[in-house]
Amino acid sequence: MTGRAASIGRRIAMPIAVTALIGFGASVGGSAAADERATTSERAVRVDTPLRSLTVIAGGDVLPESRVRAAAARAGLAAGVRFDFGPMFAPVGDIVRRVDLAICNMEIPVGRPGQAAGFAGRSPFGGNLLLAPHEIAAGLAGAGFDRCSTASNHSFDLGVDGIAWTIQGLNEQGISTTGSARSREESVDRILLVDGVRVAHLAVTTSSNTVPPNDPWRLNHVRSPEPIARRVATVRAAGAEVVVVSIHVGKELLPGPDPTDRTLVQRLTAMADVDAVFVHGPHVVQPFEIVNDTPVWWSLGNFVSEMGPPSVGRYADARTADGLLAFVDFSERGDGGFDAVTRSIAICNDLADRTVRVASVSLADPDLPARVRTELTGCRERTRLVVPDVS
């Protein structure tokens, strides 16, 4: 995997502090006196506190639409449950579970146990209102995700209840959330302690399929960088050492960021101390870039969806089957700040059963079926045209 160093004063990570051994005397000649000294007086003492490090990853949009649900239902028959997303996400689980903080983007509301999922009506602005099955939360937890951004254009598709069901369903599986809230108190940004590092993850959406909630605190719906910058300043003042931001935007299928979205991120990273920005919503992979010394993934594409062939209409675009896992390796410097080294991994949705695969890992399997090999090769080639050093 290739890496980049980002620096807002974020230089390449310094090495771990050396541990010194104090008063450790080796026995020479094997005398009884030397042996006695070695067993009674020598002890290792750490001089410096070791520097800290952590790895954060983020994945693209989670959209359990009809073909995704059908595949999970087939797996559920064998497991004796309604839906089982475990087999679908298994190929990426080994990578996701290995990191310190794994972030997903739950684009559509999560339903109650047993509640019918799928089409939930038409938006007053056009487009469909959507609901994910309750079981998607267990699938994401099983894949290794620790936290989800829940701010998107679909967040309010099922109103206040949809926000509540989503947070409850994810929380029950041990996944924390940010971007929407059931109460004013819950809307306050929290600091996570991740391997001894104080991390803040914020999430906002710039668009909504419906009229946003009457209570603004229920959904972080913003159109300018100032409210995000204020939240960043607040968590920094509260002690956050690393701050990452998820932004869900409204313009879909573009090869690169919409000018309005670019301006928002440029202004945000100029006015706020942000360590990484993950953009969701376009449903296709867009370039990686350093903006004002901040790593920015302009779009992580889809983590899972029914988009891509054999869909019809604009979502038949093959690029909608592609996604990224964005990695940021944070390493503490001697001055207490953190350096960031980034990398990206191409992931691909199998068009037949919607299995989410790591392209480079699956393509190394000599027994990979020819159809899947062709799909993954196309996915990785398309992704490398946009993010040249992707693994």
C-alpha positions in Angstrom: 0.0 0.0 0.0 1.2 3.5 -0.8 1.1 6.3 1.7 1.1 10.1 1.8 2.1 12.4 4.5 -0.2 15.3 5.3 1.1 18.2 7.3 -0.7 21.0 9.1 2.5 20.9 11.1 1.8 17.2 10.5 5.2 15.9 9.5 6.1 12.2 8.9 5.7 10.4 12.2 8.7 10.3 14.6 9.9 7.0 15.9 8.7 5.5 19.2 10.6 6.8 22.2 13.5 4.5 23.3 13.2 2.5 26.5 16.3 2.7 28.7 17.4 0.0 31.1 18.8 1.4 34.3 21.4 -0.5 36.4 21.3 -3.7 34.4 24.6 -5.5 35.1 25.6 -8.5 33.1 27.3 -11.4 35.0 30.8 -11.9 33.7 32.7 -15.0 34.7 29.6 -16.6 36.3 30.5 -15.8 40.0 28.0 -16.4 42.7 28.3 -12.7 43.7 27.5 -11.6 40.2 24.5 -14.0 40.0 23.2 -12.6 43.3 23.4 -9.1 42.0 21.6 -10.0 38.8 18.7 -11.6 40.7 18.2 -9.1 43.5 18.9 -5.6 42.2 18.4 -5.2 38.5 15.0 -3.8 37.1 14.0 -2.3 33.8 12.7 1.3 34.2 11.0 3.2 31.4 12.4 6.7 31.1 10.0 8.2 28.5 6.3 7.7 27.9 5.9 6.0 24.5 4.4 8.1 21.8 0.8 7.2 20.8 -0.6 6.2 17.4 -3.9 5.1 15.9 -5.4 4.3 12.6 -8.8 5.6 11.4 -10.6 4.4 8.4 -13.8 5.5 6.7 -16.0 3.7 4.1 -18.5 4.9 1.6 -22.3 5.0 1.5 -24.2 2.1 3.0 -27.4 1.6 0.9 -29.1 -1.8 1.6 -31.5 -1.5 -1.4 -33.5 -4.3 -3.0 -30.6 -6.4 -4.5 -28.6 -6.0 -1.4 -31.5 -7.1 0.8 -32.3 -10.0 -1.5 -28.7 -11.3 -1.1 -28.9 -10.8 2.7 -32.2 -12.7 2.7 -30.7 -15.7 0.9 -27.9 -15.8 3.5 -30.5 -15.4 6.2 -32.3 -18.6 5.2 -29.2 -20.6 6.0 -28.7 -18.7 9.3 -32.4 -18.9 10.3 -32.8 -15.1 10.4 -34.6 -12.6 8.2 -31.4 -11.0 6.8 -27.8 -11.9 7.3 -25.3 -9.3 6.0 -22.3 -11.2 7.5 -21.3 -13.2 4.3 -21.7 -10.0 2.2 -19.3 -8.0 4.3 -16.9 -10.9 5.3 -14.2 -10.1 2.7 -13.5 -6.7 4.1 -14.0 -7.6 7.8 -10.4 -8.7 8.4 -9.2 -5.2 7.3 -11.9 -3.2 9.0 -11.6 -5.0 12.4 -7.8 -4.5 12.4 -7.9 -0.7 12.8 -8.5 1.4 15.9 -11.6 3.4 14.7 -13.7 2.3 11.7 -16.3 4.8 10.4 -19.2 4.0 8.1 -21.8 6.2 6.5 -25.3 4.9 7.1 -27.1 6.9 4.4 -30.7 5.7 5.0 -32.7 5.3 8.2 -32.6 1.9 9.9 -35.9 0.4 10.7 -37.3 -1.3 13.9 -36.9 -5.1 14.4 -39.2 -6.9 11.9 -40.2 -3.6 10.1 -40.5 -3.9 6.4 -37.6 -2.3 4.6 -37.2 -0.6 1.2 -39.4 2.0 -0.5 -41.1 4.2 2.0 -42.8 6.8 -0.3 -41.8 9.7 -2.5 -39.9 12.7 -1.4 -41.7 16.1 -1.9 -38.6 17.2 -3.8 -38.4 14.1 -6.0 -36.7 10.8 -5.4 -37.6 7.9 -3.1 -37.8 7.7 0.7 -35.9 4.7 1.8 -35.6 2.5 4.9 -32.9 -0.1 5.8 -33.7 -3.3 7.5 -32.9 -3.5 11.2 -30.4 -6.2 10.6 -28.0 -3.9 8.8 -26.7 -2.7 12.1 -25.5 -6.1 13.1 -23.9 -6.6 9.7 -21.9 -3.4 10.1 -20.9 -4.3 13.6 -19.8 -7.7 12.5 -17.7 -6.2 9.7 -15.8 -4.2 12.4 -17.3 -0.7 12.2 -17.3 1.2 15.5 -19.1 4.4 14.5 -21.4 5.7 11.7 -22.1 9.1 10.4 -25.9 9.4 10.2 -26.2 12.8 8.5 -27.3 12.5 4.9 -29.9 13.6 2.4 -32.0 10.6 3.5 -31.7 11.1 7.3 -35.2 12.5 7.7 -36.9 10.2 5.2 -38.9 8.6 8.0 -39.1 11.8 10.2 -38.2 12.0 13.8 -39.0 8.3 14.3 -36.5 7.3 11.6 -33.7 9.2 13.3 -34.6 7.5 16.6 -34.8 4.0 15.1 -31.4 4.5 13.3 -29.5 5.6 16.4 -31.1 3.0 18.6 -30.4 0.1 16.2 -26.8 1.1 15.7 -26.2 1.7 19.4 -27.6 -1.7 20.3 -24.8 -3.2 18.2 -22.2 -1.1 19.9 -21.9 1.4 17.0 -21.9 5.0 18.1 -23.3 7.7 15.8 -22.9 11.3 14.9 -24.8 13.7 12.6 -28.3 13.2 13.9 -29.8 13.1 17.4 -32.9 12.2 19.4 -32.4 15.0 21.9 -30.6 18.3 22.3 -28.3 16.7 24.8 -27.4 13.9 22.4 -26.6 16.4 19.6 -23.6 17.7 21.6 -20.4 16.4 19.9 -18.6 13.9 22.1 -14.9 13.1 22.3 -13.9 9.4 21.9 -11.0 7.9 23.7 -9.3 5.7 21.1 -6.2 3.9 22.3 -5.5 6.7 24.7 -6.0 9.4 22.0 -8.9 11.9 22.3 -10.7 11.8 18.9 -13.7 13.8 17.7 -15.7 12.7 14.7 -18.2 15.2 13.4 -20.8 14.6 10.6 -23.0 17.0 8.5 -25.1 16.9 5.4 -25.5 19.8 2.9 -28.8 18.5 1.5 -32.0 16.8 2.5 -34.6 14.9 0.5 -37.3 16.3 2.7 -38.0 19.5 4.7 -35.4 19.3 7.5 -36.6 18.8 11.1 -38.2 21.8 12.9 -35.6 21.2 15.7 -32.2 22.0 14.0 -30.3 19.9 16.5 -32.0 16.7 15.2 -29.9 16.8 12.0 -26.6 18.6 11.3 -27.9 20.2 8.0 -25.5 22.9 6.9 -24.7 24.9 3.8 -21.7 26.9 5.0 -18.4 26.1 6.7 -18.9 28.4 9.7 -21.2 26.1 11.8 -18.8 23.2 11.2 -15.8 25.3 12.1 -17.5 26.3 15.4 -18.1 22.7 16.3 -14.4 21.9 15.5 -13.3 24.7 17.7 -15.6 23.5 20.5 -14.2 19.9 20.5 -10.6 21.2 20.3 -11.2 23.4 23.3 -12.7 20.4 25.1 -9.4 18.5 24.5 -9.8 16.7 21.2 -6.3 15.8 19.8 -7.5 14.5 16.5 -10.6 15.8 14.6 -12.1 14.2 11.5 -15.2 15.3 9.6 -17.7 13.4 7.4 -19.6 15.6 4.9 -22.5 14.3 2.9 -23.1 16.3 -0.3 -26.0 16.3 -2.8 -24.5 16.3 -6.3 -24.2 12.7 -7.6 -22.1 10.9 -10.2 -19.7 13.7 -10.9 -16.1 12.7 -11.6 -14.8 15.4 -9.2 -16.1 17.7 -6.5 -18.9 20.1 -7.3 -17.6 23.7 -7.1 -19.9 24.6 -4.2 -18.7 21.5 -2.3 -15.1 22.4 -3.1 -15.5 25.9 -1.8 -17.1 24.6 1.4 -14.2 22.3 2.2 -11.6 24.8 1.2 -13.1 27.4 3.5 -13.6 24.9 6.3 -10.0 23.6 6.2 -8.7 27.2 6.1 -10.6 28.3 9.2 -10.7 25.1 11.3 -8.1 22.7 12.7 -9.3 19.5 10.9 -7.2 16.4 10.5 -9.1 14.7 7.7 -12.3 15.1 5.6 -14.4 12.2 4.2 -17.0 13.1 1.6 -20.1 11.0 0.9 -23.0 11.2 -1.4 -21.8 11.3 -5.1 -22.0 7.4 -5.2 -18.8 7.3 -7.3 -15.1 7.5 -6.3 -13.7 11.0 -6.6 -10.0 12.1 -6.2 -8.0 12.3 -3.0 -6.4 15.7 -2.4 -4.5 17.7 0.2 -6.5 20.9 0.8 -4.9 23.5 3.1 -2.6 20.7 4.5 -5.7 18.5 5.2 -6.3 15.1 3.6 -9.6 15.2 1.7 -11.3 12.2 0.0 -13.7 14.0 -2.3 -15.9 10.9 -2.5 -15.5 7.5 -1.0 -18.1 6.1 -3.5 -20.4 3.3 -2.2 -19.6 0.7 0.4 -22.6 -1.4 -0.6 -25.6 -0.7 -2.8 -27.6 -2.1 -5.7 -26.2 0.4 -8.1 -24.1 -0.6 -11.2 -25.1 -3.1 -13.8 -27.8 -4.6 -14.1 -29.5 -1.5 -12.7 -31.2 0.8 -15.2 -31.1 4.5 -15.7 -28.3 6.7 -14.4 -27.4 4.3 -11.6 -26.4 1.6 -14.1 -23.1 3.5 -14.3 -20.4 0.9 -13.6 -18.6 3.4 -11.3 -21.4 3.2 -8.8 -20.2 -0.4 -7.9 -16.8 1.0 -6.8 -15.7 2.5 -3.4 -12.8 3.3 -1.2 -11.6 2.5 2.3 -9.8 5.7 3.4 -7.0 5.1 5.9 -5.3 7.7 8.1 -2.5 6.6 10.3 -2.0 9.1 13.1 1.4 9.2 15.0 2.2 11.4 17.9 5.1 13.8 17.7 7.4 14.8 20.5 5.5 18.1 20.8 2.2 16.3 21.4 0.7 17.0 18.0 -0.1 14.2 15.5 1.2 13.5 12.0 -1.1 11.9 9.4 -0.1 9.4 6.7 -2.9 8.4 4.3 -3.7 5.6 2.0 -6.7 4.3 0.1 -7.9 0.7 -0.7 -10.2 -0.1 -3.6 -13.3 -2.0 -2.7 -15.9 -3.4 -5.2 -19.4 -4.7 -5.1 -20.0 -8.1 -6.7 -22.7 -7.4 -9.3 -24.4 -10.8 -8.7 -24.5 -11.1 -5.0 -23.4 -7.6 -3.8 -20.5 -9.1 -1.8 -18.1 -6.3 -0.8 -14.5 -7.3 -1.8 -11.1 -5.8 -1.4 -9.9 -5.7 -5.0 -6.2 -6.4 -4.4 -6.9 -9.2 -2.0 -9.5 -11.0 -4.1 -7.5 -10.6 -7.3 -4.6 -12.4 -5.7 -6.7 -15.5 -5.2 -5.9 -18.0 -8.1 -9.3 -19.7 -7.6 -11.3 -16.5 -8.1 -14.2 -17.1 -10.7 -13.5 -15.5 -14.1 -16.7 -13.3 -13.9 -15.6 -11.9 -10.5 -12.0 -11.4 -11.7 -13.2 -9.4 -14.7 -15.5 -7.2 -12.5 -12.8 -6.6 -9.9 -10.2 -5.8 -12.5 -12.5 -3.2 -14.1 -13.3 -1.8 -10.7 -9.7 -1.4 -9.7 -8.7 0.1 -13.1 -11.6 2.7 -12.9 -10.6 3.6 -9.4 -6.9 4.0 -10.3 -7.8 6.4 -13.0 -9.2 8.6 -10.2 -6.9 7.8 -7.3 -3.7 6.6 -9.0 -1.9 5.2 -5.9 -4.9 3.2 -4.6 -4.1 -0.3 -3.5 
